[in-house]
């Protein structure tokens, strides 16, 4: 099933497919705030998942027999240094 197009016009009319609703300026701002917060959370969770996957790969490489210590760095070496 294809997602319906979501359109917000200059008149603050929110259209989803054939449905529409009129938003007050404060409702439109509140909706924008919720969308930004939810999108930011999703991005952060995705980055954390990627970091965990990278740490797992590095951990597996550290435990592999006959590994070359100079071939890769540990996850701690990849983290930004805070002073």
Protein Blocks (a to p, Z undefined) as FASTA:
>chain_A
ZZddddddfkopacehjbccdddfklmmmmmmmmmmmmmmmmmmmmmmmmmmmmmmmmmm
mmpghiafklpccfklmpccdZZ
